[in-house]
Amino acid sequence: MGFFSRLKESLTKTRESFVEKIDQVVTGRKGIDEDLYEELEEVLIQADVGVNTAMTLVERVRKGVKARNVQEASRLKDIFQEELEYLMGEKITPINTNPEGPTVIMVVGVNGVGKTTTIGKMAHNYKAQGKKVLLAAGDTFRAAAIDQLEIWAGRVGVDLIKHQEGSDPGAVAYDAVHAARSRNVDVLLMDTAGRLHTKSNLMDELKKVYKIIAREMPGAPHEVLLVLDATTGQNALNQAKIFSEAVNVSGIALTKLDGTAKGGVVTAIVTEMAIPVKLIGIGEAMDDLRQFDPKDFIDALYGVNKDE
């Protein structure tokens, strides 16, 4: 099964809570009235599309219906899909790279979102491209985090920079940047402690790590990737806003899209955040982390069949 087919399968629950619910609202209705628009908005909010995006989307559908002089409720489905495609866009935003030396990617996010796994899969993808990869265990607060990253480094076959549990994460960042340079590494993936985004002192620690990387390598980090868990729905949006205030988040990796009915949050993140979704994770396999393609996402959401 190719990635698109797996993506389509992973979005089954989201499809049921999103696309199929919209079909149910429209089916059997003769005309288009205010009640229908309100029900449509309600379905979108329940699918974790978010209030603002739901209102924007329904307003665009309303205008589309008026512009086309559509009378039949059944035709609203096609207009809705068109407007969703318009809002999501077609732009694919790759991970930033540094053509002149090591690309430093700082990975941030709260505990439990799949941060370490995302780093491991990214390392695997880069190595498959023939790049030399280095991992840095900057989450020194949890012994398990260092151990997990060490397991991934061994599995992928890449080097790891680590200090003892409880050591200064800034010191790990310092050593990792210098090691990346001296070893002619292509990509440095820097793990950071799973911040509780509500704890200001922990966010300050994150800012410190960012500053050390920037000081030791001007222009770095080239990417600050925020890992979000799709199963948390609207809470993921709140995390994105708070992390963006602490460090210059440049991209989002959305994990655990498989098995959640809250995949609609992708729409909210794409339309409400100025930060692009760059990667999506749809499972446990090494190659289940891929570049986010908005068009493929909507096609998969609607169950389109594609030859791969």
C-alpha positions as CSV (number, residue, x, y, z in Angstrom):
1,M,0.0,0.0,0.0
2,G,1.4,3.4,-1.0
3,F,1.5,6.5,1.2
4,F,-1.6,8.0,-0.3
5,S,-3.6,4.9,0.3
6,R,-2.3,4.7,3.9
7,L,-3.2,8.4,4.3
8,K,-6.7,7.8,3.0
9,E,-7.1,4.8,5.4
10,S,-5.7,6.8,8.4
11,L,-8.3,9.6,7.8
12,T,-11.3,7.2,8.0
13,K,-12.5,8.5,11.4
14,T,-12.0,12.1,10.4
15,R,-13.9,11.4,7.1
16,E,-16.8,10.0,9.2
17,S,-16.8,13.0,11.6
18,F,-16.3,15.5,8.8
19,V,-17.2,14.7,5.2
20,E,-19.9,12.1,5.9
21,K,-21.6,14.3,8.5
22,I,-21.8,17.1,5.9
23,D,-23.3,14.7,3.5
24,Q,-25.9,13.8,6.1
25,V,-26.8,17.5,6.7
26,V,-27.3,18.0,3.0
27,T,-29.0,14.7,2.0
28,G,-32.8,14.8,1.9
29,R,-33.0,18.6,2.1
30,K,-34.9,20.3,-0.7
31,G,-33.7,23.9,-0.4
32,I,-30.9,25.8,1.1
33,D,-31.9,27.8,4.2
34,E,-30.3,29.4,7.3
35,D,-30.9,26.2,9.3
36,L,-28.7,24.3,6.9
37,Y,-25.8,26.8,7.2
38,E,-26.1,26.6,11.0
39,E,-26.0,22.8,11.0
40,L,-23.0,22.9,8.6
41,E,-21.2,25.2,11.0
42,E,-22.0,22.9,13.9
43,V,-20.6,19.9,12.1
44,L,-17.4,21.7,11.3
45,I,-16.9,22.8,14.9
46,Q,-17.5,19.3,16.2
47,A,-14.9,18.0,13.6
48,D,-12.3,20.3,15.3
49,V,-12.1,22.6,12.3
50,G,-12.5,25.4,14.9
51,V,-15.0,28.2,15.3
52,N,-13.1,30.8,13.1
53,T,-12.4,28.5,10.3
54,A,-15.9,27.0,10.4
55,M,-17.4,30.5,10.1
56,T,-15.1,31.5,7.3
57,L,-15.8,28.3,5.4
58,V,-19.6,28.5,5.8
59,E,-19.5,32.2,4.7
60,R,-17.5,31.2,1.6
61,V,-20.0,28.4,0.8
62,R,-22.9,30.9,1.3
63,K,-21.3,33.3,-1.2
64,G,-20.6,30.5,-3.6
65,V,-24.2,29.4,-3.5
66,K,-25.4,32.9,-4.2
67,A,-22.9,33.5,-7.0
68,R,-23.9,30.3,-8.8
69,N,-27.6,30.9,-8.0
70,V,-27.8,27.3,-6.6
71,Q,-31.2,26.2,-5.2
72,E,-30.7,22.5,-4.6
73,A,-29.1,21.5,-1.3
74,S,-27.4,18.5,-2.9
75,R,-25.1,20.8,-5.0
76,L,-23.8,22.4,-1.8
77,K,-21.5,19.4,-1.2
78,D,-19.5,20.3,-4.3
79,I,-19.3,24.0,-3.4
80,F,-18.2,23.0,0.1
81,Q,-15.3,20.9,-1.3
82,E,-14.2,23.6,-3.7
83,E,-14.1,26.2,-0.9
84,L,-12.3,23.8,1.4
85,E,-9.7,23.3,-1.3
86,Y,-9.4,27.1,-1.8
87,L,-8.8,27.7,1.9
88,M,-6.3,24.9,2.2
89,G,-4.4,25.9,-0.9
90,E,-2.0,23.8,-2.9
91,K,1.3,25.1,-1.5
92,I,3.8,22.4,-0.3
93,T,6.3,24.0,2.1
94,P,9.5,22.0,2.5
95,I,11.7,21.9,5.6
96,N,14.2,24.8,5.5
97,T,17.8,23.9,4.6
98,N,21.2,25.5,4.9
99,P,23.1,25.1,1.6
100,E,26.3,26.3,3.1
101,G,26.8,23.8,5.9
102,P,24.9,21.8,8.5
103,T,21.1,22.3,8.5
104,V,20.1,22.7,12.2
105,I,16.6,21.6,13.0
106,M,15.4,22.3,16.5
107,V,12.4,20.1,17.4
108,V,10.0,21.4,20.1
109,G,6.6,20.3,21.6
110,V,5.0,19.1,24.7
111,N,5.6,15.6,26.1
112,G,3.6,12.8,24.4
113,V,3.1,14.3,21.0
114,G,5.5,11.9,19.3
115,K,8.6,14.3,19.2
116,T,11.3,11.6,19.6
117,T,9.6,9.4,17.1
118,T,9.3,12.3,14.6
119,I,13.1,13.0,15.0
120,G,13.9,9.3,14.4
121,K,11.7,9.1,11.3
122,M,13.2,12.4,10.0
123,A,16.7,11.0,10.5
124,H,15.7,7.8,8.6
125,N,14.3,9.9,5.7
126,Y,17.5,12.1,5.5
127,K,19.8,9.1,5.7
128,A,17.8,7.5,2.9
129,Q,18.6,10.6,0.8
130,G,22.3,10.0,1.4
131,K,22.7,12.7,4.0
132,K,24.9,12.5,7.1
133,V,22.7,13.0,10.2
134,L,23.5,13.8,13.8
135,L,21.0,13.7,16.7
136,A,21.3,15.7,19.9
137,A,19.5,14.6,23.1
138,G,18.6,18.1,24.4
139,D,15.8,16.7,26.6
140,T,18.0,16.2,29.7
141,F,15.1,16.4,32.1
142,R,13.9,12.9,31.4
143,A,16.3,9.9,31.3
144,A,13.8,8.1,29.2
145,A,14.0,10.8,26.5
146,I,17.8,10.3,26.2
147,D,17.4,6.5,26.1
148,Q,14.6,6.7,23.5
149,L,16.7,8.9,21.2
150,E,19.7,6.6,21.6
151,I,17.5,3.7,20.5
152,W,16.4,5.6,17.4
153,A,20.0,6.6,16.6
154,G,21.0,3.0,16.8
155,R,18.0,1.9,14.7
156,V,18.7,4.4,12.0
157,G,22.5,4.2,12.2
158,V,23.4,7.8,13.0
159,D,25.5,9.4,15.7
160,L,24.1,11.0,18.9
161,I,25.3,13.8,21.1
162,K,24.2,13.3,24.7
163,H,25.0,14.4,28.2
164,Q,23.9,12.9,31.6
165,E,20.3,13.2,32.8
166,G,19.7,16.6,34.5
167,S,22.6,18.3,32.7
168,D,22.3,21.7,31.0
169,P,20.4,21.4,27.7
170,G,22.2,24.5,26.5
171,A,25.5,22.7,26.9
172,V,24.2,19.8,24.7
173,A,23.2,22.3,22.1
174,Y,26.6,23.9,22.2
175,D,28.4,20.6,21.8
176,A,26.0,19.4,19.1
177,V,26.5,22.5,16.9
178,H,30.3,22.2,17.1
179,A,30.2,18.4,16.5
180,A,28.0,19.0,13.4
181,R,30.5,21.4,12.0
182,S,33.6,19.3,12.8
183,R,32.1,16.0,11.5
184,N,30.8,17.6,8.3
185,V,27.2,16.7,9.1
186,D,24.4,17.6,6.7
187,V,21.6,17.7,9.2
188,L,21.6,18.1,12.9
189,L,18.3,17.2,14.6
190,M,18.1,18.8,18.1
191,D,15.6,17.3,20.6
192,T,14.4,19.6,23.3
193,A,12.5,18.9,26.6
194,G,8.8,18.3,26.3
195,R,7.7,21.7,27.5
196,L,4.4,22.2,29.3
197,H,3.4,25.2,27.2
198,T,1.8,26.7,30.3
199,K,5.0,26.8,32.3
200,S,6.9,30.0,31.6
201,N,10.2,28.9,33.3
202,L,10.4,25.9,30.9
203,M,9.6,28.1,27.9
204,D,12.5,30.4,29.1
205,E,14.8,27.3,29.0
206,L,13.7,26.7,25.4
207,K,14.6,30.3,24.5
208,K,18.0,29.8,26.0
209,V,18.7,26.7,23.8
210,Y,17.5,28.7,20.8
211,K,19.9,31.6,21.6
212,I,22.9,29.3,22.1
213,I,22.3,27.6,18.7
214,A,22.0,31.0,17.0
215,R,25.1,32.3,18.8
216,E,27.3,29.3,17.9
217,M,26.1,29.2,14.3
218,P,24.7,32.4,12.8
219,G,21.5,31.8,10.8
220,A,20.7,28.6,12.9
221,P,18.4,27.0,13.8
222,H,17.3,26.9,10.2
223,E,14.1,25.2,11.1
224,V,12.2,25.2,14.4
225,L,9.7,22.4,14.0
226,L,6.8,22.2,16.4
227,V,5.4,18.7,16.8
228,L,1.6,18.6,17.5
229,D,-0.6,15.7,18.2
230,A,-3.7,15.6,15.9
231,T,-5.7,13.7,18.6
232,T,-5.7,16.8,20.8
233,G,-7.8,18.8,18.3
234,Q,-8.1,22.5,19.2
235,N,-5.6,22.2,22.0
236,A,-3.0,21.8,19.3
237,L,-3.8,25.3,18.1
238,N,-3.3,26.7,21.6
239,Q,0.1,25.0,21.8
240,A,1.1,26.4,18.4
241,K,0.3,30.0,19.5
242,I,2.3,29.7,22.8
243,F,5.3,28.0,21.3
244,S,5.4,30.7,18.6
245,E,5.6,33.4,21.2
246,A,8.6,31.7,22.9
247,V,10.7,30.7,19.8
248,N,10.4,31.4,16.1
249,V,8.5,28.3,15.1
250,S,8.9,27.9,11.3
251,G,7.0,24.7,10.6
252,I,4.6,22.1,12.1
253,A,4.8,18.3,12.1
254,L,1.3,16.9,12.8
255,T,1.5,13.4,14.2
256,K,-1.1,10.7,15.0
257,L,-3.5,11.5,12.2
258,D,-4.2,7.7,12.0
259,G,-7.0,6.7,14.3
260,T,-8.3,10.1,15.3
261,A,-11.6,11.8,14.4
262,K,-10.0,15.2,15.0
263,G,-8.0,15.4,11.7
264,G,-10.2,18.4,10.9
265,V,-7.7,20.4,13.0
266,V,-5.4,20.4,10.0
267,T,-7.8,22.8,8.3
268,A,-7.7,25.1,11.4
269,I,-3.9,25.0,11.6
270,V,-3.5,25.7,7.9
271,T,-6.0,28.6,7.7
272,E,-5.5,30.2,11.2
273,M,-1.8,29.9,11.8
274,A,0.9,31.8,9.9
275,I,3.0,28.6,10.4
276,P,3.0,26.0,7.6
277,V,2.3,22.4,8.2
278,K,5.4,20.7,6.7
279,L,5.1,17.1,7.8
280,I,2.4,14.7,8.8
281,G,2.6,11.4,10.6
282,I,0.1,8.6,9.9
283,G,1.5,5.6,11.7
284,E,4.3,3.8,13.4
285,A,6.3,2.7,10.4
286,M,9.6,4.4,9.5
287,D,8.2,5.9,6.3
288,D,4.9,7.0,7.8
289,L,6.2,10.6,8.2
290,R,5.9,12.5,5.0
291,Q,5.8,16.0,3.5
292,F,2.4,17.6,3.9
293,D,0.5,18.1,0.6
294,P,-2.8,20.0,1.1
295,K,-4.3,18.7,-2.1
296,D,-3.4,15.1,-1.3
297,F,-4.8,15.6,2.2
298,I,-8.2,16.7,0.8
299,D,-8.3,14.0,-1.8
300,A,-7.6,11.4,0.9
301,L,-10.2,13.0,3.2
302,Y,-12.8,12.6,0.4
303,G,-11.7,9.1,-0.4
304,V,-10.5,9.8,-3.9
305,N,-8.8,6.8,-5.6
306,K,-5.4,7.5,-7.0
307,D,-3.0,5.3,-8.9
308,E,0.4,5.3,-7.1
